């Protein structure tokens, strides 16, 4: 448990995740109030990394649910162990025992998926449940989560309702590829993660790529900041910046004046059009 937002910053700093005051406050309130936290922001700003760092800082297990189109109950909440049920039926037949339907739908045959696993987590430290890229899932999936987000509970028709003894810390992330329903948003605290300020971005890269020269980190950060002002399909985030600096460091580059560096822009660009624009924007004298 965090003592205050400053404690959040200190403890996340120890696991090399740097936060600003806004995100520190959001994480503190989510953990203290027991409310889910919805994190939105451009791709690559560190939404998923925030949940991972939170788990490390708390010494908690991280349970991750990666969302995708078609995600449903059997992948996210729970599923019945059909093979074990079939085995029980055959065993009962071999023993000439009578087996009723209710005998096949007990906790013995239940398979925990990420949400139910978080609810039934034995502790002693509540887990961090990361529901990643919720905007990739169908609208209907959001409805499946409402009971859990509001009550930390999962209802199973055959068994009843499971309620968390130690409610997990829940972090949802979204890249805003579609609008989320108001019902889901009302159940969550909210925070928008901006691109980090230059000084914090420099420190993030320095910690993540410890072998990178300071001159390279500064020059690369300045170029990425300029790149985000272009009309790109996918503006480079911190993840792409780190990849690019790591690639340049492997090549022994200390600044952006060395020849041939535009060939490395594939670490930043994600589409052909973006690659063309970034190459055109690269500093002159680096063919």
Order of alpha helices (4+ residues) and beta strands (2+ residues): alpha-alpha-beta-alpha-beta-alpha-beta-alpha-beta-alpha-beta-alpha-beta-beta-beta-alpha-beta-alpha-alpha-alpha-alpha
